[in-house]
Amino acid sequence: MRQALVMVSGGLDSTTVCHMLVREGVDVHPVFFDYGQHCAETEWGKVLSVLPPTSLPPERLDISDIFRGSPSRMIVEADLWNERITDDDLYIPYRTMLFFSVAAARAQTLKIMNVYSGFINSNHAKEIDCSAAFMNGLEELSKDVGAVRFHSPLREMSKTDVVRLALELDVPIGRTFSCQACSSFPCGACPNCVERLNALAEAGIT
């Protein structure tokens, strides 16, 4: 059976990739990164509840020391009742590069040659490291480093496309979690929440 290490967050995109690969008969090894995000426990709980039952048990890797002291509001949770949060406050430079590097190193250790992510071609103004161009550059940069290869099968899709694919795959969309600003419930106002709500509406889910 083919094997794949999949970076998971409990969000719609990575969960959809897991369900897609399982449907294709791939042996999925989910990996979750605790990078010190304030919603780590919520995300981990979602990971445990939304993955396909036939995937391997998810592995949780603690890399939180890397971003210790970061002022990002993805690390330090804001008081949404009293503080205004902008896109700039939520961006963490190098986070995506770190994820792919750690995932590749872990995959190499496990003798898994394919690393998958749920990254899409994001429209978020500051998330330049979630673009198709960035993913293409990352693949070019890493091709001579080792045997592990990166795959982002949703990167040319819109969020609405992902919602429609998730529906086809019977992904438990309602149990996924993607909020950047609040650790306990979707705030409805951060870039991830807005993109998700718009996609659900465009896909006819109300």
TIDRENTI-492861 format. One line per 8 residues: number of its first residue (from 1); their letters; for each residue x, y, z negated of C-alpha. Coordinates in nm, 4 decimals, m for minus. Layout:
<pts>
NUM) A) X/Y/Z  ... $
</pts>
This chain:
<pts>
1) MRQALVMV) 0.0000/0.0000/0.0000  0.1206/0.3531/0.0750  0.2085/0.5610/m0.2284  0.1713/0.9328/m0.2930  0.2488/1.1574/m0.5868  m0.0221/1.4232/m0.6039  0.0085/1.7457/m0.8022  m0.3234/1.7871/m0.9823 $
9) SGGLDSTT) m0.4763/2.0681/m1.1850  m0.8380/1.9678/m1.2349  m0.9336/2.2152/m0.9623  m1.1384/2.1527/m0.6519  m0.8531/2.1449/m0.4008  m0.6174/1.8963/m0.5668  m0.9101/1.6787/m0.6746  m1.0344/1.6668/m0.3159 $
17) VCHMLVRE) m0.6897/1.5596/m0.1945  m0.6876/1.2728/m0.4456  m1.0295/1.1510/m0.3343  m0.9281/1.1828/0.0309  m0.6125/0.9756/m0.0177  m0.7916/0.7075/m0.2177  m1.0522/0.6855/0.0588  m0.7607/0.6268/0.3007 $
25) GVDVHPVF) m0.6265/0.3424/0.0876  m0.3304/0.5308/m0.0596  m0.1984/0.4430/m0.4057  m0.2303/0.7818/m0.5819  0.0004/0.8806/m0.8697  m0.1423/1.2070/m1.0143  0.0949/1.4475/m1.1916  m0.0217/1.7436/m1.4018 $
33) FDYGQHCA) 0.2081/2.0324/m1.4941  0.1776/2.2013/m1.8322  0.3682/2.5195/m1.7528  0.2419/2.7074/m2.0570  m0.0831/2.8219/m1.8950  m0.3442/2.9249/m2.1509  m0.5984/2.6879/m1.9926  m0.3690/2.3823/m1.9995 $
41) ETEWGKVL) m0.5900/2.1767/m2.2297  m0.9047/2.2614/m2.0336  m0.7339/2.1708/m1.7060  m0.5972/1.8466/m1.8489  m0.9428/1.7490/m1.9699  m1.0816/1.8148/m1.6227  m0.8043/1.6082/m1.4630  m0.9051/1.3137/m1.6790 $
49) SVLPPTSL) m1.2703/1.3472/m1.5740  m1.2588/1.4237/m1.2010  m0.9967/1.1912/m1.0532  m1.1061/0.8869/m0.8520  m1.1376/0.5852/m1.0813  m0.8999/0.3841/m0.8643  m0.6109/0.6306/m0.8917  m0.3328/0.5619/m1.1397 $
57) PPERLDIS) m0.3589/0.7265/m1.4841  m0.2403/1.0885/m1.4540  0.1013/1.1806/m1.5883  0.1425/1.5057/m1.7810  0.4781/1.6827/m1.7482  0.5696/1.9625/m1.9892  0.7632/2.2410/m1.8151  0.6257/2.5174/m2.0373 $
65) DIFRGSPS) 0.9661/2.6401/m2.1521  1.0327/2.7800/m1.8049  0.7701/3.0528/m1.8383  0.8027/3.1174/m2.2113  0.7735/3.4915/m2.2670  0.6054/3.5605/m1.9331  0.3561/3.8483/m1.9515  0.1386/3.6863/m1.6828 $
73) RMIVEADL) m0.2237/3.6635/m1.7856  m0.2147/3.3022/m1.6731  0.0199/3.2459/m1.9670  m0.1135/3.5012/m2.2145  m0.4908/3.4916/m2.2146  m0.6608/3.8280/m2.1957  m0.9579/3.9517/m2.3911  m1.1960/3.9806/m2.0975 $
81) WNERITDD) m1.4428/4.1857/m2.2990  m1.1915/4.4626/m2.3572  m0.9141/4.4296/m2.0985  m0.9152/4.4826/m1.7224  m0.7250/4.2128/m1.5300  m0.5883/4.2655/m1.1782  m0.4418/4.0223/m0.9243  m0.0950/4.1478/m1.0163 $
89) DLYIPYRT) m0.1493/4.0381/m1.3760  m0.2152/3.6783/m1.2660  0.0731/3.6227/m1.0257  0.3712/3.4145/m1.1426  0.6681/3.4339/m0.9029  0.8476/3.1051/m0.8310  0.5740/2.8943/m0.9892  0.4893/2.7098/m0.6671 $
97) MLFFSVAA) 0.8554/2.6520/m0.5831  0.9048/2.5075/m0.9304  0.6051/2.2772/m0.8905  0.7305/2.1347/m0.5639  1.0868/2.0927/m0.6925  0.9761/1.9084/m1.0066  0.7270/1.6980/m0.8124  0.9919/1.5973/m0.5585 $
105) ARAQTLKI) 1.2387/1.5079/m0.8320  0.9779/1.3021/m1.0165  0.8688/1.1296/m0.6956  1.2298/1.0440/m0.6124  1.2684/0.8897/m0.9589  0.9523/0.6823/m0.9091  1.0647/0.5836/m0.5571  0.7634/0.7602/m0.4041 $
113) MNVYSGFI) 0.8540/0.9378/m0.0836  0.5458/1.1549/m0.0317  0.4327/1.4479/m0.2459  0.0867/1.5951/m0.1883  m0.0625/1.9222/m0.3039  m0.4044/2.0806/m0.2730  m0.2714/2.4229/m0.1743  m0.4770/2.6011/0.0883 $
121) NSNHAKEI) m0.3904/2.9051/0.2989  m0.4857/3.1455/0.0224  m0.6287/3.4877/0.0902  m0.5146/3.6158/m0.2477  m0.3099/3.9299/m0.1933  m0.0277/3.8335/m0.4265  m0.0180/3.4579/m0.3796  0.2264/3.4597/m0.0902 $
129) DCSAAFMN) 0.3565/3.1228/m0.2072  0.0186/2.9631/m0.1352  0.0253/3.0383/0.2359  0.0693/2.8046/0.5311  0.3818/2.9984/0.6308  0.5350/2.9424/0.2876  0.4565/2.5705/0.2981  0.6126/2.5383/0.6418 $
137) GLEELSKD) 0.9258/2.7148/0.5207  0.9454/2.4944/0.2130  0.9363/2.1809/0.4258  1.2116/2.3150/0.6511  1.4269/2.4096/0.3526  1.3963/2.0699/0.1843  1.4190/1.8345/0.4804  1.7933/1.7712/0.4396 $
145) VGAVRFHS) 1.7912/1.7564/0.0584  1.6375/1.4130/0.0126  1.3904/1.1596/0.1437  1.0821/1.3059/m0.0261  0.8426/1.4839/0.2062  0.5771/1.7427/0.1199  0.2191/1.7307/0.2440  m0.0527/1.9950/0.2036 $
153) PLREMSKT) m0.3389/1.8526/0.4113  m0.5787/2.1375/0.3245  m0.3441/2.4243/0.4010  m0.5170/2.5258/0.7227  m0.8636/2.5052/0.5647  m1.0738/2.7751/0.4082  m1.2219/2.7171/0.0640  m1.5592/2.6630/0.2308 $
161) DVVRLALE) m1.4057/2.3890/0.4462  m1.2722/2.2251/0.1304  m1.6150/2.2371/m0.0349  m1.7704/2.0660/0.2661  m1.4996/1.7986/0.2669  m1.5469/1.7479/m0.1069  m1.9176/1.6906/m0.0505  m1.8396/1.4238/0.2101 $
169) LDVPIGRT) m1.6037/1.2516/m0.0348  m1.8458/1.2660/m0.3302  m1.6034/1.4771/m0.5336  m1.7585/1.5865/m0.8672  m1.7378/1.9535/m0.7698  m1.9259/2.0776/m1.0742  m1.6708/1.9269/m1.3133  m1.3669/2.0855/m1.1488 $
177) FSCQACSS) m1.2107/2.3984/m1.3005  m1.0065/2.6702/m1.1295  m1.0386/2.9849/m1.3407  m0.7197/3.1858/m1.3863  m0.8337/3.4322/m1.6508  m1.0301/3.2323/m1.9088  m0.9297/2.9088/m2.0795  m1.2734/2.7856/m2.1815 $
185) FPCGACPN) m1.5214/2.8720/m1.9046  m1.5117/3.0158/m1.5507  m1.4987/3.3944/m1.5786  m1.6590/3.4468/m1.2370  m1.4386/3.7478/m1.1622  m1.0782/3.6289/m1.1121  m0.9607/3.5603/m0.7533  m1.0047/3.1841/m0.7904 $
193) CVERLNAL) m1.3563/3.2137/m0.9298  m1.4656/3.4635/m0.6639  m1.3253/3.2495/m0.3835  m1.4926/2.9400/m0.5260  m1.8328/3.1040/m0.5734  m1.8279/3.2470/m0.2210  m1.7325/2.9081/m0.0759  m2.0085/2.7283/m0.2627 $
201) AEAGIT) m2.2598/2.9819/m0.1344  m2.1330/2.9530/0.2246  m2.1540/2.5738/0.2024  m2.5156/2.5989/0.0879  m2.4595/2.5075/m0.2754  m2.6408/2.7418/m0.5110 $
</pts>
